[in-house]
Amino acid sequence: MGIHTYKAASVLKETGMMVESNVRGFKVIADEPKALGGTNMGISPVEGLLCALGACQCMTARFFAMLLKIDLTQYQVDIEGDVDARGFLNADSGIRPGFQEIRLTVHVKANAPAEKIAELLALVESRCPVGETVFNGVPVVVRHIQ
């Protein structure tokens, strides 16, 4: 199987904070609420990160439930995270501009013994690509082109 390279292109629209991203022919609109200078026409990037983490956790659960032959009847991930605006605004150099903490609450129902469900949950936590990236970080290479 090997490495698969995923690609996305994002462009800032003419006004406000709206950004249009394109991935495999799909368009995703990101924006900020009006209180933060946006037009509220899409989710914010930090909300998108939470959605990506939740979606990846759910998909990873479905994949490994099939392998473990677990009849997964419900899998829901509720996620919340705290961002301190003082970090973004550099009002306090000791505060990160990103999430201070992310909390996941997993609701799972399955027709399987408790030990099989525990095995599934451990696999989701260790194998979810977005989760692994968020939990452990990843090197990022930035190129500026003018």
MOFENDA-V407624 format. One line per field, one symbol per residue. burial: 1 if it has 16 or more other ideal C-beta (glycine too) atoms within 10 Angstrom, else 0. Layout:
burial = ???
This chain:
burial = 00000000000000011110100000000111000001000111010011011101110110011000010100101010101000100000001000100100010101010000100110110001011001000000000000
